[in-house]
């Protein structure tokens, strides 16, 4: 796919300028207001509004008719992956809103406090999110299901919200990276023409040790936590979350899982609360939609912006520059190749804010690098998946952080330093390149 596109698209560095403008406005404003001591510094300028000047610039830089540029933007904004993301945002907001309105979140938190010692709250949030994401193959659905519970735990204990949400996002990225049915796994293996099991055998030796270290970090953070008295709760109200949890381990589509969660939450509210009628259910669902509107709109804006930058050759220019740098290495060729492959997907991900798309865009070039430098395709596929998930779990304008922070009512920038798993995974991935591990026998 990428090779065919590169033959038709002239690489152009200027095409990357719009995203740089967006980041300068969005992050620059947040940093400025933080220095001034403004409360909610990164919310002073709304991200979708910050994206508008970048979109206008991208349209003006387009080498073609204005109407064609707008059509290309609309194609990018309406990509099936973005429509799916938009629907996940909306349904996740509705599920979180309805389950909160009927008391499911509070009941689930109180139930958790009754059986989980405070020391193990963060490790358990990470492990549960990791299991769900591995089963579902999607970090978005996992965050939608687990973030409200994590936020509830933070409110009921002395655990800071950024730690609880960071544990969920980290666990979700673990599953997104390692799951056999994850779109990133499928994209990476197809790009490098390797079997799923071969990529997994390399990937697991990097991801699992990183997860173990992360769990140990979470356990050490709360070693002085005191036992917390829990309140009485209605066990029936936990049912919607239990249903979503177990449905996540089926092959049911994430949209179906969230929809069933909303329906079940609504039914439980109608049965358990006399004052919770259809009108309140309607308002709760709509409030959930409204709460997710900003992040959903931003995801579509960035999707259209990425499409224009790709069409104008910005991403092609970036990939070519990275590839040319790797060719300068004369020694340690395999390590140089692996570093080049990693940089290809890292910078692609930064500019498209979608780990799957980043892998697809850089896949053909990564295959060329792997062949030239003697990198095993299964190692190349694993590194692409690992580094794409690292970046996706840390960029403040990525869908995962936007969704989690919308649920937790916090700035994505606050969360970056607290998604410990992604940082630890990056360290282990770099070490795997330096020390050339794991060393596995070639499969027949």
PAFIVO-786112 format. One line per 4 residues: number of its first residue (from 1); their letters; for each residue x, y, z of C-alpha. Coordinates in steps of 0.2 Angstrom, whole numbers, plus 5000, padded with zeros to 4 digits. Each point is the difference from the previous one (the first is absolute). Example, Ala and Ser with C-alpha at 12.3 -4.5 7.8 and 13.67 -1.06 7.14 Angstrom:
BEGIN
1) AS) 5062:4978:5039  5006:5017:4997
//
This chain:
BEGIN
1) XXXX) 5000:5000:5000  5014:5012:5005  5011:4996:4985  4986:5004:4988
5) XXXX) 4996:5016:5009  5018:5006:5000  5001:4998:4981  4986:5012:4997
9) XXXX) 5003:5012:5015  5015:5013:5000  5008:5000:5017  4999:5018:5008
13) XXXX) 5005:5005:5017  4989:5015:5000  4985:4989:5000  5004:4996:5018
17) XXXX) 4998:5018:5006  4982:4999:5004  5001:4987:5014  5015:5010:5007
21) XXXX) 4989:5015:5000  4986:4991:5009  5013:4993:5013  5007:5018:5003
25) XXXX) 4983:5007:5003  4993:4986:5011  5016:4995:5010  5007:5018:5000
29) XXXX) 4984:5007:5007  4999:4987:5014  5019:5003:5004  4997:5019:5000
33) XXXX) 4985:4999:5012  5009:4988:5011  5014:5012:5003  4987:5013:5004
37) XXXX) 4992:4988:5013  4983:5000:4991  4989:4986:5006  4996:4987:4986
41) XXXX) 5014:5007:4990  4999:4988:4985  4981:5003:4999  5001:5019:4997
45) XXXX) 5001:4997:4981  4989:4986:4994  5010:4987:4990  4987:5000:4985
49) XXXX) 5001:5019:4999  5019:4999:5000  4999:4987:4985  4990:5013:4989
53) XXXX) 5015:5011:4996  5010:4984:4996  4986:4994:4988  4999:5017:4991
57) XXXX) 5019:5000:4998  5000:4982:4993  4986:5004:4988  5010:5016:4994
61) XXXX) 5016:4989:4998  4991:4987:4989  5006:5001:4982  4983:4999:4992
65) XXXX) 4983:5008:4999  4992:5005:5017  4985:4989:4997  5012:4985:4998
69) XXXX) 5009:5004:5015  4984:5001:5010  4994:4983:4993  5017:4992:5005
73) XXXX) 4998:5007:5018  4982:4993:5000  5006:4983:4994  5013:4999:5014
77) XXXX) 4988:5006:5013  4987:4987:4995  5012:4985:4999  4992:4984:5006
81) XXXX) 5012:4999:5015  4996:5018:5005  4981:4996:4999  5003:4985:5011
85) XXXX) 5010:5011:5012  4986:5013:5000  4987:4987:5004  5011:4993:5014
89) XXXX) 5002:5017:5008  4981:5003:4999  4995:4983:5007  5014:5000:5013
93) XXXX) 4994:5017:5006  4982:4994:5001  5004:4984:5009  5011:5010:5013
97) XXXX) 4986:5013:5002  4986:4987:5002  5010:4988:5012  5005:5015:5010
101) XXXX) 4982:5007:5001  4993:4983:5007  5014:4998:5012  5010:4986:4991
105) XXXX) 5016:5008:5001  4999:5004:5018  4994:4982:5004  5014:4992:4990
109) XXXX) 5013:5011:5009  4993:4995:5017  5000:4982:4995  5018:5002:4995
113) XXXX) 5005:5008:5016  4991:4986:5010  5011:4986:4992  5016:5009:4993
117) XXXX) 5013:5007:5013  5004:5018:4995  5018:4995:4997  4994:4989:4985
121) XXXX) 4987:5013:4993  5012:5007:4986  5008:4983:4996  4982:4992:4998
125) XXXX) 4994:5015:4989  5015:4997:4989  4998:4981:4999  4981:5001:4997
129) XXXX) 5003:5012:4986  5014:4989:4993  4989:4985:5000  4985:5009:4992
133) XXXX) 5010:5008:4987  5009:4984:4995  4983:4991:4998  4992:5014:4991
137) XXXX) 5015:5005:4989  4996:5019:5003  5006:5013:5012  4985:5011:4997
141) XXXX) 4987:4988:5006  5010:4996:5015  5003:5018:5005  4981:5003:4998
145) XXXX) 4996:4985:5012  5013:5003:5013  5004:5019:5001  4983:5004:5009
149) XXXX) 5004:4986:5014  5018:5007:5001  4994:5018:5002  4988:4993:5014
153) XXXX) 5014:4992:5009  5010:5016:5000  4985:5009:5007  4997:4987:5014
157) XXXX) 5019:4998:5005  5015:5011:5002  5007:4994:4983  5002:5014:4988
161) XXXX) 4989:5000:4984  5015:5001:4989  5007:4984:5007  4984:4990:4999
165) XXXX) 4996:5006:4982  5018:4997:4995  4999:4982:5006  4985:4997:4989
169) XXXX) 5008:5008:4985  5016:4990:5002  4990:4984:5002  4990:5004:4984
173) XXXX) 5016:5004:4990  5007:4983:5006  4986:4991:4993  4999:5010:4984
177) XXXX) 5018:4996:4997  5000:4981:5005  4983:4995:4995  4999:4988:4985
181) XXXX) 4984:5008:4993  5006:5018:5003  5000:5011:4984  5018:5005:5003
185) XXXX) 5006:4982:5001  4991:4996:4984  5007:5015:4991  5018:4997:5006
189) XXXX) 5000:4982:4995  4992:5003:4983  5012:5014:4997  5015:4989:5003
193) XXXX) 4992:4984:4994  5002:4990:5016  4989:4988:5009  4991:5007:5016
197) XXXX) 5008:4987:5011  5018:5004:4995  4997:5019:5003  4992:4995:5017
201) XXXX) 5015:4989:5005  5011:5016:4998  4988:5012:5007  4995:4991:5016
205) XXXX) 5019:5000:5006  4999:5019:5000  4982:5004:5005  4998:4988:5015
209) XXXX) 5016:5005:5009  4995:5018:4998  4983:4996:5007  5008:4991:5015
213) XXXX) 5011:5015:5004  4985:5011:4998  4989:4990:5012  5015:5000:5013
217) XXXX) 5001:5019:4998  4981:5001:5004  5002:4989:5015  5014:5010:5007
221) XXXX) 4991:5016:4998  4986:4995:5012  5010:4990:5013  4995:5011:5014
225) XXXX) 4981:5001:4995  4988:4998:5015  4985:4989:4999  4985:5010:4994
229) XXXX) 4982:4997:5007  4988:4997:4986  4982:5005:5000  4985:4988:4997
233) XXXX) 4996:4997:4982  4987:4992:4989  5008:4984:4992  4987:5000:4986
237) XXXX) 5007:5017:4994  5017:4992:4996  4992:4989:4987  5002:5013:4985
241) XXXX) 5019:5000:5003  5001:4981:5002  4991:4998:4984  5011:5012:4990
245) XXXX) 5015:4991:5008  4995:4983:4995  4993:5005:4983  5018:5007:4997
249) XXXX) 5007:4983:4999  4988:4995:4986  5002:5004:4982  4986:5013:5001
253) XXXX) 5003:5016:4992  5005:5014:5012  4985:5011:4995  4988:4985:5004
257) XXXX) 5009:4998:5017  4997:5018:5005  4983:5001:4993  4995:4985:5010
261) XXXX) 5008:5008:5015  4989:5016:4998  4984:4989:4998  5004:4990:5015
265) XXXX) 5005:5015:5011  4983:5008:4994  4990:4985:5005  5009:4999:5017
269) XXXX) 4996:5018:5003  4982:4998:4996  4998:4984:5011  5011:5006:5015
273) XXXX) 4995:5018:5001  4982:5006:5001  5005:5018:4995  5010:4995:4985
277) XXXX) 4988:5000:4986  5002:5000:4981  5002:5019:5000  5015:4999:5012
281) XXXX) 5007:4986:4989  4998:5011:4985  5009:5014:5008  5014:4989:5007
285) XXXX) 5004:4993:4982  5000:5017:4992  5011:5008:5014  5012:4986:4996
289) XXXX) 5000:5005:4981  5003:5018:5005  5014:4996:5011  5009:4991:4986
293) XXXX) 4996:5012:4986  5016:5010:5002  5012:4985:4999  4990:4992:4986
297) XXXX) 5000:5016:4990  5019:5002:5002  5003:4982:4994  4991:5004:4984
301) XXXX) 5009:5016:4998  5017:4992:5002  4995:4986:4988  4996:5012:4986
305) XXXX) 5016:5010:5004  5010:4984:4999  4992:4995:4984  5005:5017:4992
309) XXXX) 5018:4999:5007  5002:4982:4993  4992:5006:4983  5013:5014:4999
313) XXXX) 5015:4988:5003  5004:5006:5018  5000:4983:5007  5010:4993:4985
317) XXXX) 5013:5014:5003  5002:4995:5018  5001:4982:4996  5013:5003:4987
321) XXXX) 5011:5011:5011  5000:4987:5014  5004:4986:4987  5015:5010:4993
325) XXXX) 5007:5003:5018  5000:4981:5003  5010:4997:4984  5014:5011:5007
329) XXXX) 5004:4986:5013  5015:4990:4995  5002:4988:5015  4988:4991:5011
333) XXXX) 4988:4998:4985  4986:4990:5008  4999:5012:5015  5000:5015:4988
337) XXXX) 4986:4992:4990  4990:4997:5015  5003:5018:5006  4994:5006:4983
341) XXXX) 4984:4989:5000  4996:5007:5017  5002:5018:4995  4990:4997:4985
345) XXXX) 4985:4995:5010  5003:5012:5014  5000:5015:4989  4986:4994:4989
349) XXXX) 4989:4997:5016  5004:5018:5007  4993:5007:4984  4985:4990:4997
353) XXXX) 4995:4996:5018  4995:4983:4996  5011:4985:5003  4992:4988:4987
357) XXXX) 5001:5013:4986  5018:5004:5005  5005:4982:4998  4991:4999:4983
361) XXXX) 5008:5016:4994  5018:4995:5005  4998:4981:4997  5007:4999:4982
365) XXXX) 5015:5011:5004  5003:4990:5016  5000:4984:4990  5013:5007:4989
369) XXXX) 5011:5006:5015  4998:4982:5007  5006:4992:4984  5014:5012:4998
373) XXXX) 5007:4998:5018  4996:4982:5002  4987:5003:5014  4989:4985:5002
377) XXXX) 4982:5004:4994  4992:4994:5017  5012:5012:5010  4995:5014:4988
381) XXXX) 4982:4997:5002  5001:4999:5019  5010:5016:5001  4988:5009:4989
385) XXXX) 4985:4994:5010  5009:5004:5017  5006:5018:4995  4983:5004:4992
389) XXXX) 4991:4995:5017  5013:5010:5010  4997:5016:4990  4981:4998:4999
393) XXXX) 4999:4998:5019  5010:5016:5003  4995:5013:4987  4987:5012:5008
397) XXXX) 4990:5001:4984  4998:4982:4998  4983:4991:5001  5005:4990:5015
401) XXXX) 5005:5014:5012  4986:5011:4993  4987:4987:5005  5008:4996:5017
405) XXXX) 5002:5018:5005  4982:5005:4994  4993:4987:5012  5012:5005:5014
409) XXXX) 4997:5019:4997  5019:5004:4998  5012:5006:4988  5009:4987:4989
413) XXXX) 5017:5009:5003  4998:4997:5018  4999:4981:4996  5015:4998:4989
417) XXXX) 5013:4998:5014  4989:4987:5009  4997:4987:4987  5014:4991:5007
421) XXXX) 4998:4984:4990  5004:5009:4983  5016:5008:5007  5006:4983:5007
425) XXXX) 4995:4992:4984  5010:5012:4990  5015:4997:5011  4999:4981:4998
429) XXXX) 4998:5002:4982  5016:5011:4999  5009:4987:5010  4994:4986:4989
433) XXXX) 5008:5009:4985  5016:5004:5009  5003:4982:5007  4991:4991:4986
437) XXXX) 4987:4990:5010  4990:4990:4999  5011:4988:4990  4988:4987:4993
441) XXXX) 5003:4986:4988  4993:5002:4983  4983:4992:4997  4997:4988:4987
//
